[in-house]
């Protein structure tokens, strides 16, 4: 669609096409420079928090929530998850992505399927609970908005609902789709703990037919003698 529209504009109105490309490139560079200061500040802020060891305090503060959402993660993984949550709360989705990738790399056990913790982190990062959407505020301020932060309450309600629905959906799906795996694991564990003993060829007392055959064979031997 982009190539077709650009080709039509070049053939119908070359001057307008060139003007549009130059204007778009200028706007993209201007927006990038305006957001550069915002991201540089918050990324430096997170780096300072990590070097001062304050991330451990954040991890302790969010430990009850993180331990319930990610029960199989270690301390280092929870630190990355905490930083991801903090970045999302400030509306820095691009800054939160590397931290989520680091956390998922630590969760990776070599299994061909994603674990429930991986899926949970992906869903929470995608729904992105935001208390202060600084990126959108910066973009609105760059575009000349008279009140760039007038959408805070609707944004908070929308992100809270989306995150809650995502968490509930992951919990329900994990209970539904993990049942066969849990049953197979329990069956394997029971088979390992209680190995099946080979059944005897006959029961404790031999069957009646077998007794009759033994008696007939004894009589036949006696008559032959």
MODELLER restraints for C-alpha pairs under 7 A, 6 or more apart:
rsr = mdl.restraints
at = mdl.atoms
rsr.add(forms.Gaussian(group=physical.xy_distance, feature=features.Distance(at['CA:9:A'], at['CA:17:A']), mean=5.51, stdev=0.5))
rsr.add(forms.Gaussian(group=physical.xy_distance, feature=features.Distance(at['CA:10:A'], at['CA:17:A']), mean=5.82, stdev=0.5))
rsr.add(forms.Gaussian(group=physical.xy_distance, feature=features.Distance(at['CA:31:A'], at['CA:142:A']), mean=6.96, stdev=0.5))
rsr.add(forms.Gaussian(group=physical.xy_distance, feature=features.Distance(at['CA:35:A'], at['CA:138:A']), mean=6.77, stdev=0.5))
rsr.add(forms.Gaussian(group=physical.xy_distance, feature=features.Distance(at['CA:43:A'], at['CA:95:A']), mean=6.90, stdev=0.5))
rsr.add(forms.Gaussian(group=physical.xy_distance, feature=features.Distance(at['CA:49:A'], at['CA:55:A']), mean=5.90, stdev=0.5))
rsr.add(forms.Gaussian(group=physical.xy_distance, feature=features.Distance(at['CA:55:A'], at['CA:79:A']), mean=6.72, stdev=0.5))
rsr.add(forms.Gaussian(group=physical.xy_distance, feature=features.Distance(at['CA:56:A'], at['CA:79:A']), mean=6.99, stdev=0.5))
rsr.add(forms.Gaussian(group=physical.xy_distance, feature=features.Distance(at['CA:58:A'], at['CA:82:A']), mean=6.75, stdev=0.5))
rsr.add(forms.Gaussian(group=physical.xy_distance, feature=features.Distance(at['CA:59:A'], at['CA:78:A']), mean=6.87, stdev=0.5))
rsr.add(forms.Gaussian(group=physical.xy_distance, feature=features.Distance(at['CA:59:A'], at['CA:79:A']), mean=5.91, stdev=0.5))
rsr.add(forms.Gaussian(group=physical.xy_distance, feature=features.Distance(at['CA:59:A'], at['CA:82:A']), mean=5.74, stdev=0.5))
rsr.add(forms.Gaussian(group=physical.xy_distance, feature=features.Distance(at['CA:70:A'], at['CA:117:A']), mean=5.44, stdev=0.5))
rsr.add(forms.Gaussian(group=physical.xy_distance, feature=features.Distance(at['CA:77:A'], at['CA:103:A']), mean=5.13, stdev=0.5))
rsr.add(forms.Gaussian(group=physical.xy_distance, feature=features.Distance(at['CA:77:A'], at['CA:106:A']), mean=6.35, stdev=0.5))
rsr.add(forms.Gaussian(group=physical.xy_distance, feature=features.Distance(at['CA:80:A'], at['CA:99:A']), mean=5.42, stdev=0.5))
rsr.add(forms.Gaussian(group=physical.xy_distance, feature=features.Distance(at['CA:80:A'], at['CA:100:A']), mean=6.75, stdev=0.5))
rsr.add(forms.Gaussian(group=physical.xy_distance, feature=features.Distance(at['CA:80:A'], at['CA:102:A']), mean=6.86, stdev=0.5))
rsr.add(forms.Gaussian(group=physical.xy_distance, feature=features.Distance(at['CA:80:A'], at['CA:103:A']), mean=5.54, stdev=0.5))
rsr.add(forms.Gaussian(group=physical.xy_distance, feature=features.Distance(at['CA:81:A'], at['CA:99:A']), mean=6.93, stdev=0.5))
rsr.add(forms.Gaussian(group=physical.xy_distance, feature=features.Distance(at['CA:81:A'], at['CA:100:A']), mean=6.44, stdev=0.5))
rsr.add(forms.Gaussian(group=physical.xy_distance, feature=features.Distance(at['CA:81:A'], at['CA:103:A']), mean=6.31, stdev=0.5))
rsr.add(forms.Gaussian(group=physical.xy_distance, feature=features.Distance(at['CA:83:A'], at['CA:99:A']), mean=6.70, stdev=0.5))
rsr.add(forms.Gaussian(group=physical.xy_distance, feature=features.Distance(at['CA:84:A'], at['CA:96:A']), mean=4.67, stdev=0.5))
rsr.add(forms.Gaussian(group=physical.xy_distance, feature=features.Distance(at['CA:84:A'], at['CA:99:A']), mean=5.52, stdev=0.5))
rsr.add(forms.Gaussian(group=physical.xy_distance, feature=features.Distance(at['CA:84:A'], at['CA:100:A']), mean=5.96, stdev=0.5))
rsr.add(forms.Gaussian(group=physical.xy_distance, feature=features.Distance(at['CA:87:A'], at['CA:93:A']), mean=6.75, stdev=0.5))
rsr.add(forms.Gaussian(group=physical.xy_distance, feature=features.Distance(at['CA:87:A'], at['CA:95:A']), mean=6.38, stdev=0.5))
rsr.add(forms.Gaussian(group=physical.xy_distance, feature=features.Distance(at['CA:87:A'], at['CA:96:A']), mean=5.15, stdev=0.5))
rsr.add(forms.Gaussian(group=physical.xy_distance, feature=features.Distance(at['CA:88:A'], at['CA:96:A']), mean=6.13, stdev=0.5))
rsr.add(forms.Gaussian(group=physical.xy_distance, feature=features.Distance(at['CA:88:A'], at['CA:128:A']), mean=5.52, stdev=0.5))
rsr.add(forms.Gaussian(group=physical.xy_distance, feature=features.Distance(at['CA:88:A'], at['CA:129:A']), mean=6.15, stdev=0.5))
rsr.add(forms.Gaussian(group=physical.xy_distance, feature=features.Distance(at['CA:88:A'], at['CA:130:A']), mean=5.76, stdev=0.5))
rsr.add(forms.Gaussian(group=physical.xy_distance, feature=features.Distance(at['CA:89:A'], at['CA:129:A']), mean=5.73, stdev=0.5))
rsr.add(forms.Gaussian(group=physical.xy_distance, feature=features.Distance(at['CA:89:A'], at['CA:130:A']), mean=4.09, stdev=0.5))
rsr.add(forms.Gaussian(group=physical.xy_distance, feature=features.Distance(at['CA:89:A'], at['CA:131:A']), mean=5.06, stdev=0.5))
rsr.add(forms.Gaussian(group=physical.xy_distance, feature=features.Distance(at['CA:89:A'], at['CA:132:A']), mean=6.28, stdev=0.5))
rsr.add(forms.Gaussian(group=physical.xy_distance, feature=features.Distance(at['CA:90:A'], at['CA:130:A']), mean=5.95, stdev=0.5))
rsr.add(forms.Gaussian(group=physical.xy_distance, feature=features.Distance(at['CA:90:A'], at['CA:131:A']), mean=6.14, stdev=0.5))
rsr.add(forms.Gaussian(group=physical.xy_distance, feature=features.Distance(at['CA:90:A'], at['CA:132:A']), mean=4.79, stdev=0.5))
rsr.add(forms.Gaussian(group=physical.xy_distance, feature=features.Distance(at['CA:90:A'], at['CA:133:A']), mean=5.55, stdev=0.5))
rsr.add(forms.Gaussian(group=physical.xy_distance, feature=features.Distance(at['CA:90:A'], at['CA:134:A']), mean=6.08, stdev=0.5))
rsr.add(forms.Gaussian(group=physical.xy_distance, feature=features.Distance(at['CA:91:A'], at['CA:130:A']), mean=5.45, stdev=0.5))
rsr.add(forms.Gaussian(group=physical.xy_distance, feature=features.Distance(at['CA:91:A'], at['CA:132:A']), mean=5.87, stdev=0.5))
rsr.add(forms.Gaussian(group=physical.xy_distance, feature=features.Distance(at['CA:91:A'], at['CA:133:A']), mean=3.88, stdev=0.5))
rsr.add(forms.Gaussian(group=physical.xy_distance, feature=features.Distance(at['CA:91:A'], at['CA:134:A']), mean=5.24, stdev=0.5))
rsr.add(forms.Gaussian(group=physical.xy_distance, feature=features.Distance(at['CA:91:A'], at['CA:135:A']), mean=5.86, stdev=0.5))
rsr.add(forms.Gaussian(group=physical.xy_distance, feature=features.Distance(at['CA:92:A'], at['CA:134:A']), mean=6.90, stdev=0.5))
rsr.add(forms.Gaussian(group=physical.xy_distance, feature=features.Distance(at['CA:92:A'], at['CA:135:A']), mean=6.19, stdev=0.5))
rsr.add(forms.Gaussian(group=physical.xy_distance, feature=features.Distance(at['CA:104:A'], at['CA:118:A']), mean=5.96, stdev=0.5))
rsr.add(forms.Gaussian(group=physical.xy_distance, feature=features.Distance(at['CA:116:A'], at['CA:174:A']), mean=6.60, stdev=0.5))
rsr.add(forms.Gaussian(group=physical.xy_distance, feature=features.Distance(at['CA:120:A'], at['CA:167:A']), mean=6.86, stdev=0.5))
rsr.add(forms.Gaussian(group=physical.xy_distance, feature=features.Distance(at['CA:120:A'], at['CA:170:A']), mean=6.34, stdev=0.5))
rsr.add(forms.Gaussian(group=physical.xy_distance, feature=features.Distance(at['CA:123:A'], at['CA:166:A']), mean=6.13, stdev=0.5))
rsr.add(forms.Gaussian(group=physical.xy_distance, feature=features.Distance(at['CA:124:A'], at['CA:163:A']), mean=6.04, stdev=0.5))
rsr.add(forms.Gaussian(group=physical.xy_distance, feature=features.Distance(at['CA:124:A'], at['CA:166:A']), mean=6.94, stdev=0.5))
rsr.add(forms.Gaussian(group=physical.xy_distance, feature=features.Distance(at['CA:127:A'], at['CA:159:A']), mean=6.45, stdev=0.5))
rsr.add(forms.Gaussian(group=physical.xy_distance, feature=features.Distance(at['CA:127:A'], at['CA:162:A']), mean=5.67, stdev=0.5))
rsr.add(forms.Gaussian(group=physical.xy_distance, feature=features.Distance(at['CA:127:A'], at['CA:163:A']), mean=5.19, stdev=0.5))
rsr.add(forms.Gaussian(group=physical.xy_distance, feature=features.Distance(at['CA:128:A'], at['CA:159:A']), mean=6.37, stdev=0.5))
rsr.add(forms.Gaussian(group=physical.xy_distance, feature=features.Distance(at['CA:128:A'], at['CA:163:A']), mean=6.80, stdev=0.5))
rsr.add(forms.Gaussian(group=physical.xy_distance, feature=features.Distance(at['CA:129:A'], at['CA:159:A']), mean=4.82, stdev=0.5))
rsr.add(forms.Gaussian(group=physical.xy_distance, feature=features.Distance(at['CA:129:A'], at['CA:160:A']), mean=5.77, stdev=0.5))
rsr.add(forms.Gaussian(group=physical.xy_distance, feature=features.Distance(at['CA:129:A'], at['CA:163:A']), mean=6.17, stdev=0.5))
rsr.add(forms.Gaussian(group=physical.xy_distance, feature=features.Distance(at['CA:130:A'], at['CA:156:A']), mean=6.22, stdev=0.5))
rsr.add(forms.Gaussian(group=physical.xy_distance, feature=features.Distance(at['CA:130:A'], at['CA:159:A']), mean=6.26, stdev=0.5))
rsr.add(forms.Gaussian(group=physical.xy_distance, feature=features.Distance(at['CA:131:A'], at['CA:156:A']), mean=6.03, stdev=0.5))
rsr.add(forms.Gaussian(group=physical.xy_distance, feature=features.Distance(at['CA:137:A'], at['CA:148:A']), mean=5.27, stdev=0.5))
rsr.add(forms.Gaussian(group=physical.xy_distance, feature=features.Distance(at['CA:137:A'], at['CA:149:A']), mean=5.83, stdev=0.5))
rsr.add(forms.Gaussian(group=physical.xy_distance, feature=features.Distance(at['CA:140:A'], at['CA:148:A']), mean=5.26, stdev=0.5))
rsr.add(forms.Gaussian(group=physical.xy_distance, feature=features.Distance(at['CA:141:A'], at['CA:148:A']), mean=5.47, stdev=0.5))
